[in-house]
């Protein structure tokens, strides 16, 4: 199911050059299933036209407090009454100042004052405007009033300067809005996750690895951040972007080998929940060479394999001593999923294992998983990896509560 299905969002646009990205944001929200009603300030219309937003959202845009289209002539009340959230992107310094003081001299500011729903803003301005004590005062007051402030990011600015004040990218804003609507079932919990494959070197240019895209582990990381957790994601070599970076609640450590992953996990073992999603290579190369092995015609190569540490097993031992973390293992099997999962759960000494049949699902955005714990097993069916991760987080939250 789309992550914003049935959500009615008022997208407020104030005057700033980042307004050109609001069109992309509107599109992203719609793709996630939201109904988007755009409200623009006078200044916003200097940067992007209502026609663009109307075409993208399929709804006529409101720009004026005295708009006669709403029967009772109270657009500011009607629009906020219907909304699940108001999202303002970009939010200019001027708009932030107005909102922080409760001023209401145009439709967007009046709408915010009259609202009965959450307000999220994505500030966008020149770095000096952002750093100005007046803007920082507005920010402090808005935070205190419960307004959720997304960003700003740092980087190149339209004015040619580089620094803090850039609006977050539309995809990041959309990601954060989706997260905002998720139940906060892991609020303030520390969650450690391994994801992706490991790579065991044979020599500087060769190695062995497992088939794993990392998508399931990254989906679990995203769902955990959405649920309010502080997440440490330890990733083997994979080409995926860290989810919800702009939330400030996810730390990523990249590792290569199983041994490195093991050390990184031990360094972070003080956590509430551990998800071992990584496809750790079972063996590493004992006779690895520092120089490239030269190929000699017709000569075979003898590799010696040494077992890698079983990270999950070691964490399960720690958990037994300290009654933390709650350990969740993963198992990709080619056959008899239920049987193998049950056996593996007991063998590893963990409370929960999540199984799936591979390798057909490797690299896909969808999966079908079986959740096995001491109560029995539950097939969560086929869905996107993110949907499944959210459901898994909800189940784990009930086990640790
Ligand atoms: O024993 P097997 O590899 O089938 O178990 C899979 C589970 O164990 C996964 O959760 C995987 O992340 C974890 N594992 C681990 N360290 C290893 C091997 C597997 O943490 N060396």
Boltz pocket constraint, residues with backbone or C-beta under 6 A from the ligand:
constraints:
  - pocket:
      binder: B
      contacts: [[A, 194], [A, 258], [A, 276], [A, 277], [A, 278], [A, 279], [A, 280], [A, 281], [A, 282], [A, 308], [A, 309], [A, 310], [A, 311], [A, 312], [A, 313], [A, 328], [A, 329], [A, 330], [A, 331], [A, 332], [A, 344]]
      max_distance: 6.0
